[in-house]
Amino acid sequence: MVGAGPAGAELARLLAQAAVSVTLVDRLPDLRRGAFSSAALPLAALAELGLPAELVASRWSQWQLLGPQGQWRQWRAATPLGAVLDFGELRQWLAQQAQAWGAQLLLGWSVQSTAERGGVLCTSLRGPAGARLELESDWVIDASGAARVLVGPLQAQAEPLVTGVGLEWLLAVDQPRWQSWRDRLSFVLGSRWVPQGYGWVFPMAPGQLKLGVCRLLDAGRPQPSLHQLQQGLLQLTGLRGAQVLDRHGGLIRSTIQRRESHGQGRLLGLGDAVSTANLLGGEGIRHAMASARVLAPLLLKSLGSDQSPLPAYRRGLREKLGWRWPISGRLARRTWLGLHSPKADQRLELLLSGLERCRAEELSALLFNYQFERYGPRLCSYLLGR
């Protein structure tokens, strides 16, 4: 298993629980490092994924959006709608769970290549101080995310790869400032603030906030640096001068229709390597873990046989993500790549105005479950640029 993120570690845990011999490899020596994920989940996902309370940094009951015209809009529920996880602790917990069930955990090791020899897959690793190791296995799972280190880069196709780049800082703030952000997910939307992307402020433990920016890459247009956008967001939110406890960032890559290769033979891709990161809100944890839960029973059935799980895996993952998935991808591409002009800001402002009549629960259903039905005509007009 290459990559101890939510997808790889979850699959390792499920297989180890079924008494399968599993080796989980990650290039990081400490899974709490490089914890780039906003890690916001709807409350129901905590129970569905079986995640313990100690992974929850905060709970939220309100949406807060700053639109292109500088107006804050708020939607509040009477009870919590979701949680923000400590992503580093989530990865650590999943890996420890897998290890407790018997999985071998190799941290600080990078996968170099894999090849079939004598009926088994031989995977070459490079570790600390240049150490070398070769592992033999019946299956290899590439859960390395957008890097796709083993399944390989996406080939040119009719549907292009959409790539976003993000930067997030963990801030230490005084209690009055933390209180003003503590129970809500806050987003900053508009080309004045973050062209071709968005910014956010999420609450963590008392006295800590996450502040970040993400934008889609556009080779045909000059774009400001993420650091420049982050500085502007600090100024806009009144958080300039806060102590920065951690800086991290990364890429998010997905195709909208998810037609890329999911593997070949006994090498399979998992999680973000097969475009389970949703582009609309940059959300990936739930869907990455869902891909592991789809693949696990299929792999168990295939062990010791020549039956390939690949067709059933592709079909099962497509069904799990649902028919709304490509709609959310098109909406994301339309929203973020097109957000670079006053005209685009006007369209976004109209959409936000139309959402003011929603309840907070309905906005959560829209943004987490992609329930676009009740907004059909309005969203169709938005997608068509009207």
Secondary structure, DSSP 8 states (H G I E B T S, - for coil): -B--SHHHHHHHHHHHHTT---EEEES-SSTTSS-----EEEHHHHHHHT--GGGEEEEE-EEEEE-TTS-EEEEE-SS--EEEE-HHHHHHHHHHHHHHTT-EEEES-EEEEEEEETTEEEEEEE-GGG-EEEEEES-EEE--GGG-TTT------SS--EEEEEEEEEEE--HHHHHTTTTEEEEEESTTTSTTEEEEEEE-STTEEEEEEEEE--TTS----HHHHHHHHHHHHT-TT-EEEEEEEEEEEE-SS--S--EETTEEE-GGGGT-SBTTTTB-HHHHHHHHHHHHHHHHHHTTSS---HHHHHHHHHHHH-TTHHHHHHHHIIIIIT-SSHHHHHHHHHHHHHHTTS-HHHHHHHHHH---GGGHHHHHHHHTT-
